[in-house]
């Protein structure tokens, strides 16, 4: 690795030194001397940053060595776009980052990149949490080592920019912006990339503006797996509805000419385009990679011959822009600046505490959230108010969505079948007719794109409320929550955020319909995502209040909320047979994040539950009361953050706690509840009942693996007998 690094630098110096000034002036492609010299400097800076990162790593002062060497042609892509065009970059788009930031007077891309490499708390984008290419002033939205996971967000942003302009929503980007999204050739095969590009084409096909430029930086290899030379063109060069461009990333003038044409085409036509930028990968995949173990020497040598920094240096000489000595002087000056800055920044303080690291994950301004919520609570004489009218869970959600759409122009509601049909269970019925297809709309059947649309819409100034049709379906796109939504504020130190409320029909107990994919009762994959809010209302008044709270928390604090709606309770009316007791009126109460609801004041037993467990536990409590046992039911309502204070208060009030958890025994909610009680020193009696560690079968067999009232009552009896 060290020998190859020295050779790369040495090859440049030797090759430029050997050049002789030209007799005539070569073709500059119509570009000015200053522009080409500036791009060379950006390329050289990116190269020296790679070398410095490796050196810092060897010295154990740096922590990131995935470089951009061989990809420096992407500096020309940056030059072809406006600074105000939002960019979501591949981890090898270093020269793009340098060039874009150099156009913003107050920025120093050399210092910024190196601060990220050494994980310094002063890193202006991530605050020392990760080395990313991101800058708020330069409109570069940070990504980590993405494997195409940022493409759905980029597509969503391109869609939302136009939608914001049409709806009069304030956005930080001009309405005629072009979204640029770069990625590698290996990533182009990922289902996320394929789905996102398909969504862009599908959207544009329907006449909806989609101003996005996909830039595939094709170096022909994904770590050690080669990409066939003609594969990217074959896969994307013949797609109807996708304008295709090709440029040699080792030829600066060709790249600048082609990228300018591509950017202009997208800006004028407001349709997606695909730029294949043929690059090479120098210095291996990362600092620990020894590519000689899997690549032929001839292939490595061929890539060295296409070194874009060397090619640009030659072009400057052959076109008469600079002499060899002048090129080397610029190159050396940049090397000195990078080296000097590296020596300074590695001494910068690092993050030294967990609170410092986690600070951006869950911002909380409860008073501001409350104030925002109170604006949305309907008055008694409002046409959207339920007044004394008792509603089912589904009706309450529908009415609350209507209230929010009526009050706030930044709210969008969308997903599969939410528009014309009004949702599979009628929860969004009538909303599209009332508020129009620009604010309530159907999406194509692709959960990654549904969430990607929300991610982009949140960036553009909206508070999106996407729907995932069933809980089991969210796993098709869970990384859009885990790897994208939840990490953006973390890796940008809160400078970027993606507010959203994801509605998901979920949990079990549907009668006569379902099986696993329509009755999934697993929340484990969501519960461990840092900063994610998980709400599970069980009745109408809670659903309305909690939905308002989620929307306001998203707007005020940029929170990512998942609103799980128990399908079996959507249209439930009876608590006990024939009593019509479960519907409730929508009232004006505000429900804070992480606050539970208590039913009863019994002193013998506390049953902790949520969702479908609430009515089951209330029925059990009724029967226990008939036998002289006083029971209180604590509805958690929020699974993240858990209502710890309420939990402890009501656990200590009785000294006996039964957790009735409809999720699975392994990884279920009860594990977190019991742990919270034990960690807090609860020394009373504690037990739990859960569903089985099983997928949910079709038909009556489902009852054999799901939590039921008999299990709750039996476990309660045992605790009361102790």
Helices and strands as residue ranges (DSSP letters): H 2-17, H 33-58, H 74-80, E 87-88, H 94-102, H 109-117, E 140-141, H 151-167, E 179-184, G 187-189, H 191-205, E 212-218, E 221-222, E 225-226, H 231-236, E 243-248, H 252-269, E 273-278, G 291-293, H 297-305, H 308-318, H 324-345, H 354-358, H 366-374, H 393-407, E 411-415, H 431-435, E 440-442, H 447-459, E 463-468, G 471-476, H 478-479, I 480-485, H 486-491, E 500-506, G 516-518, H 524-527, E 533-537, H 540-557, E 560-566, G 567-569, E 597-599, E 605-609, H 612-626, E 631-635, E 638-640, H 644-654, E 656-664, H 669-679, E 685-691, G 699-704, H 709-721
